[in-house]
């Protein structure tokens, strides 16, 4: 599973941050006011291009900066 697209990085960062905070994907989707499907597809890398709005909502819900998700 070594695909080098930068988005798998967003997914990895999202998963790491979410797990560090002990938040389920379902809970995150509610906190971020996004569908569970959106959270799952971004985290899995199935959505390689989440919108800035989506990233902003996720970052806010996790109490991190958008740059923490994309770095």
Buried (B, 14 or more C-beta within 10 A) or exposed (E): EEEEEEBBBBBEBBBEBBEEEEBEBEBBBEBBEBEBEBBBBBBEBEBBEBEEEBBBBBBBBBEBEBEBBBE
